[in-house]
């Protein structure tokens, strides 16, 4: 093989590796405390967390919060049932991914609460704001304290805005997951801005919950 061909192949391989690294990093966005969260980007579905086939949380228990006064409206509340038992209702492709990661679904249909505070005129919720709100909900008993297999899913109602620095929920990302150490314990959580496409909102939440169970610390890596 000539030197020129060898150099050409090496350049192609380098470009492929660079593109792969860019794709991986594009699923991460910085938050306000200097860490990162892993997102489902608005222009594509989330990819499975790489590098860890066996789930860190083998039987993730979904704990859902429907946040925002607009969830009280009858048309919106009708969507809740579709969003409160994500892994049990997962399709065959996601079931196969769960089996590969040695993850099993846990019934969580009744593990949800609602906070109908009207947030439409409030500033956008940052990730730090979400963390403070989770702390408040747990401290006041509005949500159950975290267990070893708890994964909290925070659904924002219509009109409740989410931001990660200069990135806007629903435009730049469909949702994200992270991990935080609070006074009440270590909390693994996902945030899902409202999506008029309920099926896509469900799929976003499923993807985030699975990734959070497979590798919770991944979101905070620098």
ZIHURA-V679012 format. One record per pair of residues at least 4 apart in sequence whose C-alpha atoms are under 7 Angstrom apart, sorted by the first residue. I is the first residue (numbers start at 1). GAP is how many residues later the second one is. If there is no record, write none. Layout:
BEGIN
<<I & GAP> <I & GAP>>
END
This chain:
BEGIN
<<1 & 4> <1 & 5> <2 & 4> <3 & 4> <4 & 4> <5 & 4> <6 & 4> <7 & 4> <8 & 4> <9 & 4> <10 & 4> <11 & 4> <12 & 4> <13 & 4> <14 & 4> <15 & 4> <16 & 4> <17 & 4> <18 & 4> <19 & 4> <20 & 4> <21 & 4> <22 & 4> <27 & 11> <27 & 12> <27 & 13> <27 & 14> <28 & 8> <28 & 9> <28 & 10> <28 & 11> <29 & 7> <29 & 8> <29 & 9> <30 & 4> <30 & 5> <30 & 6> <30 & 7> <30 & 134> <31 & 4> <31 & 5> <31 & 6> <31 & 96> <31 & 133> <31 & 134> <32 & 95> <32 & 96> <32 & 133> <35 & 185> <35 & 187> <36 & 183> <36 & 184> <36 & 185> <36 & 186> <37 & 139> <37 & 140> <37 & 141> <37 & 182> <37 & 183> <38 & 138> <38 & 139> <38 & 140> <38 & 181> <39 & 134> <39 & 136> <39 & 137> <39 & 138> <40 & 5> <40 & 6> <40 & 133> <40 & 134> <40 & 135> <40 & 136> <40 & 164> <41 & 4> <41 & 5> <41 & 131> <41 & 132> <41 & 133> <42 & 128> <42 & 129> <42 & 130> <42 & 131> <42 & 132> <46 & 161> <48 & 163> <49 & 162> <49 & 166> <52 & 163> <53 & 47> <53 & 48> <54 & 47> <54 & 48> <54 & 160> <55 & 46> <55 & 47> <55 & 48> <55 & 158> <55 & 159> <55 & 160> <56 & 157> <56 & 158> <56 & 159> <57 & 92> <57 & 156> <57 & 157> <58 & 44> <58 & 45> <58 & 46> <59 & 44> <59 & 45> <59 & 46> <59 & 47> <59 & 90> <60 & 45> <60 & 46> <60 & 89> <60 & 90> <60 & 91> <60 & 153> <61 & 45> <61 & 47> <61 & 88> <61 & 89> <61 & 90> <62 & 46> <62 & 49> <62 & 88> <62 & 89> <62 & 90> <62 & 91> <63 & 48> <63 & 49> <63 & 87> <63 & 88> <63 & 89> <63 & 90> <64 & 20> <64 & 47> <64 & 48> <64 & 49> <64 & 88> <64 & 89> <64 & 90> <65 & 47> <65 & 48> <65 & 49> <65 & 88> <65 & 89> <65 & 90> <66 & 5> <66 & 47> <66 & 48> <66 & 49> <66 & 88> <66 & 89> <66 & 90> <66 & 91> <67 & 47> <67 & 48> <67 & 49> <67 & 87> <67 & 88> <67 & 89> <67 & 90> <68 & 47> <68 & 48> <68 & 49> <68 & 50> <68 & 51> <68 & 88> <68 & 89> <68 & 92> <69 & 47> <69 & 48> <69 & 49> <69 & 50> <70 & 87> <70 & 88> <71 & 5> <71 & 6> <71 & 45> <71 & 86> <72 & 5> <72 & 44> <73 & 4> <74 & 4> <79 & 4> <80 & 4> <83 & 119> <84 & 24> <84 & 25> <84 & 28> <85 & 4> <85 & 22> <85 & 23> <85 & 24> <86 & 4> <86 & 120> <87 & 18> <87 & 119> <88 & 17> <88 & 18> <88 & 19> <90 & 4> <90 & 5> <91 & 4> <92 & 4> <93 & 4> <94 & 4> <95 & 4> <96 & 4> <97 & 4> <98 & 4> <98 & 5> <98 & 6> <99 & 4> <113 & 30> <119 & 41> <120 & 39> <120 & 40> <124 & 37> <124 & 38> <124 & 39> <125 & 4> <125 & 5> <125 & 36> <125 & 37> <125 & 38> <126 & 4> <126 & 36> <126 & 37> <126 & 38> <127 & 4> <127 & 37> <128 & 4> <129 & 4> <130 & 4> <131 & 4> <132 & 4> <133 & 4> <134 & 4> <135 & 4> <135 & 47> <135 & 49> <136 & 4> <137 & 4> <137 & 5> <137 & 6> <138 & 4> <138 & 5> <138 & 6> <138 & 7> <145 & 39> <146 & 4> <146 & 39> <146 & 41> <151 & 37> <151 & 38> <152 & 36> <152 & 37> <152 & 38> <153 & 36> <153 & 37> <153 & 38> <154 & 36> <154 & 37> <154 & 38> <155 & 36> <155 & 37> <155 & 38> <155 & 39> <156 & 4> <156 & 36> <156 & 37> <156 & 38> <157 & 37> <158 & 36> <161 & 8> <162 & 6> <162 & 7> <162 & 31> <163 & 4> <163 & 5> <163 & 6> <164 & 4> <167 & 5> <168 & 4> <168 & 5> <169 & 4> <169 & 5> <169 & 6> <169 & 24> <170 & 4> <170 & 23> <174 & 18> <174 & 19> <174 & 30> <175 & 16> <175 & 17> <175 & 18> <175 & 29> <176 & 14> <176 & 15> <176 & 16> <176 & 32> <177 & 12> <177 & 13> <177 & 14> <177 & 31> <177 & 35> <177 & 42> <178 & 10> <178 & 11> <178 & 12> <178 & 38> <178 & 41> <178 & 42> <179 & 8> <179 & 9> <179 & 10> <179 & 37> <179 & 38> <180 & 6> <180 & 7> <180 & 8> <181 & 4> <181 & 5> <181 & 6> <182 & 4> <188 & 28> <190 & 18> <190 & 19> <192 & 13> <195 & 6> <197 & 4> <198 & 4> <199 & 4> <200 & 4> <201 & 4> <202 & 4> <203 & 4> <204 & 4> <205 & 4> <206 & 4> <207 & 4> <208 & 4> <209 & 4> <210 & 4> <211 & 4> <212 & 4> <217 & 4>>
END
